[in-house]
Amino acid sequence: MRAMILAAGRGERMRPLTDTLPKPLLPAAGKPLIAWHIERLVTAGIRDIVINHAWLGQLIEEHLGDGRRYGARISYSPETRALETAGGIVQALDFFRGEPFLVVNGDIWCDWNPAEALRLGPKLAAQGRLAWLLLVPNPPHHPRGDFALQPDGSLRDPGALAPQAGAGPDTPLYTFSGIGVYRPELFAGMEKGQPAPLGPLLRQAMQAGRVAGRVHDGVWMDVGTPERLREVDSMGAKVDLARRQR
């Protein structure tokens, strides 16, 4: 399986830190935030990685290079204008060679094991699914959540829940973590170079019962502000200490 790390955001809420450094290169516990993602992917056996970038993207390429020092094989998908999430994925779609692939938001911190994605790829096709999403309990900055998890493991758009038997306004919602496994068919018919959000594609597939997922009960954080970056810096330091003590 191949993976994509989304790293094209401007990081407005991180300014002035991101005025001279792209958000994925902001340090957390002594290494760039994006390096934690790369290391987790490689440990899980996922070494072929494509990274999209826009704002100060050349700095990302200069720092990471071809990924050899991480044990990875890194490619890049530069964007001259903001393509949003689905548009960015479509731009790099050829990289995945028609196979299911993993996408990770570059500005999150999560202790989820990417090795799970290796088992999910074959299951998606067998079940007729187009996507699998990792959900998390709603954080304070996003209390309303995004999607509902059904007993059969499928995900539903909350706007489509009320008409269904056994579902209503009290159905618990969870937040999309920014980690997902997708089949290329989800993006069929989309044109390269055109901005497109991911949400509408997922909601359309959910209506057809073609999106699955689960809730992650470990550590997750959207590193969207300097305050959260400091929290991640502290957590990352503890992770490094634990590794050294093994």
C-alpha angles and dihedrals in degrees: 000000000000127000141209127210113203108223106149099103121119094223096222094170090054095059133160087028091059097046090090103015129048113242095246089062096053107120122252117180093342101314136071115276091240091055090066089058093048093049093049091050093049092047088054091052097257106126105153105084133169120199123197119207142172119160108064087341094156088068089058091053092046093051100043100031115178091335095247095132089058094047089251137118105226126194127180136225108196119199121205091195134021109280097176121225103301092038090052092050092049090051089059098034096114089063090071095057094222094301130119112273142191124241123194126185108238094218100061133089116215138156093210113134111240089206086085088069091063090063094043098058097072092039094058094060093042091053095042091243124148099198146013121205131197110224129196135196110275112273121220092259092053106034098157096062129209114246142019122235113221125210091254091056096256122130126230136198107243090227089064098045104084098069092053124093113258094011129101146136092304094060106121117247128207134202122252107243097210091251119111145151115222140185115223089238089075088071098043115146095015118133123233117244095028121116113243134164121228098222099076092050092052094046092051091051090047091057087059092048092246102126124081133180149148140223119259113216097190133084119315134158136171101226094210103132137042089249092057090045089058090051091051090048089057093046092047091053090055091049092052091048091051091051092052091050094054 
